[in-house]
Amino acid sequence: MKQEKIFFGAIFLFMFISFASANECPVNWQTLHPEWIFCDDFENGNLARWDVTGVKNTINSNSQNILDGNHSLQIMINTVGDGGDVMEEWFLPGYDEIYARFYVKFQPGFQNLRSDGNGMHLFGIAGNMPYGNSGTVPTGFDRFTTAVDPDHTDGSGTLMPFTFYSYFPEMVGIWGNVFRQTTPQTPLVGGQWQLVEARVKVNTVEVNNIGLHDGLQELYINNTLKISVQNMSWRNTTNLKLNVIVFIPYMPNTIGTQYIYVDNLVVSRSPIGPLASTSSIFPDVNSDGKVNIIDLVLVIRWQGKNNADIDWNNYKHLDVNSDNRTDISDITAVMANL
């Protein structure tokens, strides 16, 4: 009887919080987070916050492809034109350092293969024009770009870990330079959400328009630093700043229609980190290979435990967000994945 009460109580709590789910990007997000530059959790049900959207980018309301809340961004890639459509957001005149965080999920079986045998582009951070200058080395006065792209092997469609693909004045050759993750690399798996946070800081410039080597770029995957490129020179003038983000799903192909899902995007002047309700993306507390009502019941049942308890080792697997206690934040993290 006690277990039945817990079970039905868990269902009620799940329903209540689901309907009362708080948005990460409400109307007053700028007041709540003055360090944030841009925010879209797509809970408005439209793409009105973006400067450029494209017809292939739409709002998804299928719960199977939502990380948090009731909506996510659906990026469609098909055989028409460049594969996908560009989405842009500008923040002029720009900043010397930004962080951009989002969650992304590729459909199961996604094939990352362009018609020319290369892989796709996905997300860019840039100073001035973020695309359309492939094969041209920036001068330090016109532009710079770095993209978060899946790695690829020529001719293979297998999804591979995220990289940086960068255009900057001192790049090698005329095509974007690739910076890969440190070992062990974090796999990019179709059908699974991955947390991505990119940090870019531009270099300082001497009075005679000579760019110093004190810029950087860093890529965090699932809240772990996986790429760190220091001593970079992005520009030769202080007029050139970080001023645009872009989803650029460039993948001309003959494969057919495929989908990528994005949720909870934030651009900030300071580190962002995971969404509070998804600190653990897959909180499978009973290790049965799935997250369901059983995990929720277990987390609710043993609320109030902490690492000062002599039997903590019996319950610490229920500490979903690893804060050394079991509380409402663990319940929320499990519910976000039901």
Buried (B, 14 or more C-beta within 10 A) or exposed (E): EEEEEBBEEBEEBBEEBBEEBEBBBBEEBBEEBEEBBBBBBBBBEEBEBBEBBBEBBBBBEEEEBBBBBBBBBBBBBBEEEBBBBBBBBBBEEBBBBBBBBBBBBBBEEBBBBBEEEBBBBBBBBBBBEBBEBEEEBBEBBBBBBBBBBBBBEEEEBBBBBBBBBBBBBEBEEEBBBEBBBEEEBBEBBBEEBBBBBBBBBBBBBEEEEEBBEEBBBBBBBBBEEBBBBEEBBBBBBBEBBBBBBBBBBBBBBEBEEBBBBBBBBBBBEEEBBBBBBBBBBBBBBBEEEEBEBBBBBBBBBBBEBBEEBEEBEEBBBBBBBEEEBBBEBBBBBBBBBE
